[in-house]
Amino acid sequence: MLNLCDTTPVINLDEQLKESFRVRDLDQKFLYLEEGAKLFYKEKKADFLYWIFSVNEKTLKELDLQSICDKTKWASNALISLGCGNSQTESMILQNCDSKVNIEYFGIDISKAMLDLSIKNLKNVWKKTNFICSDFTSNEFKSKIIDLTSKKTNRVYVMFGNIFWNFKSSKLINILNNILKSWDKLWIDVRLKKWDTVWDDLRLFNHYRSYLNSKEQVDFFSNIFWKLWTPKENFYLYLTTFHDQVLGSLRFDFSATFTKKTTLNIAGDEFIILPNENMHIVHIYAYDYYKLINFFQEHGFVLKKMSNDDGRGHFIFEKN
Ligand SMILES: C[S@@+](CC[C@H](N)C(=O)[O-])C[C@H]1O[C@@H](n2cnc3c(N)ncnc32)[C@H](O)[C@@H]1O
């Protein structure tokens, strides 16, 4: 059994957090560190090892990991989850695989708290597991994963949960393009717009607006400010929307507006935020089905399989 658990923290997180505050745009990875992991799954109303799935039985049948694995005699497959969180979805996918298919799992997450959950979730499920505490957008990670998986005959990258749709698409596609090699697969799940109508946009808007009425969701978004000792009354959360013409997507932006002058200290540096300044917290995209596929095609990916269930779309692409 190989269980290389590399949880070396990335060195410059403090510097990156400072940069987020300088540009008033939080890198979403900061939401999930330490107790952020618990708050995320608490908000999802998930208990028992933060039990939550991004895949249902219909999708499992339609997409089926084994069907995109190499099953030849000398095959070796790598299943690499970027932003794996608690790996519960991957655990379910692996439980549905024949243990004779040679698959090694690599769970990557910036949050040590999340990786601890992954380790527990996969302990009795799959033998060949690796957990890597790293920022998957970094060059260090790119070299590391290419090194670790260079001998594999097939690589399947997955991004489940909110992870794909929380990133700016132009940034993420560039990172993925430079990590994945020809024939590598990418399995993502995203929120899809059901119809291209104002009514559907309103329906989605009302869905996300309700987040602001949920104590758990507000706690999850606000935690980063509380950790830096910002008094609760110094800011409030709000939601704006943005239409992305290239992706035909509707983007929901959650931000904080400061109501009072606030002074923060981040690893020895002072930050002053004035009343009425905004700090962006997280994006959530709802994509147009055809434009998302076209977006991937334009970046050198071919659609292999897809499954759409009530606004939740799973896509498997292959790199050209
Ligand atoms: C919304 S959660 C999704 C977790 C899981 N995939 C699921 O389906 O529930 C996003 C995860 O991505 C991780 N993450 C965000 N940005 C990251 C980055 N740049 N590098 C590594 N992990 C990251 C977070 O720590 C968090 O665990």
The ligand as a Gaussian input file, in Angstrom:
#p B3LYP/6-31G(d) Opt

LIG

0 1
 C      -15.751000      23.939000      -2.852000
 S      -14.561000      22.921000      -2.178000
 C      -14.842000      21.471000      -3.116000
 C      -14.354000      20.256000      -2.420000
 C      -14.635000      18.944000      -3.099000
 N      -14.011000      18.845000      -4.400000
 C      -16.118000      18.631000      -3.157000
 O      -16.588000      18.198000      -4.211000
 O      -16.807000      18.807000      -2.143000
 C      -13.106000      23.595000      -2.911000
 C      -11.816000      22.942000      -2.410000
 O      -10.727000      23.389000      -3.230000
 C       -9.629000      23.742000      -2.418000
 N       -8.859000      24.757000      -3.138000
 C       -9.291000      25.979000      -3.532000
 N       -8.324000      26.616000      -4.214000
 C       -7.265000      25.775000      -4.253000
 C       -5.974000      25.869000      -4.814000
 N       -5.580000      26.955000      -5.484000
 N       -5.137000      24.813000      -4.673000
 C       -5.532000      23.697000      -3.986000
 N       -6.748000      23.562000      -3.429000
 C       -7.604000      24.584000      -3.560000
 C      -10.250000      24.225000      -1.126000
 O       -9.359000      24.127000      -0.049000
 C      -11.464000      23.303000      -0.986000
 O      -11.168000      22.136000      -0.275000

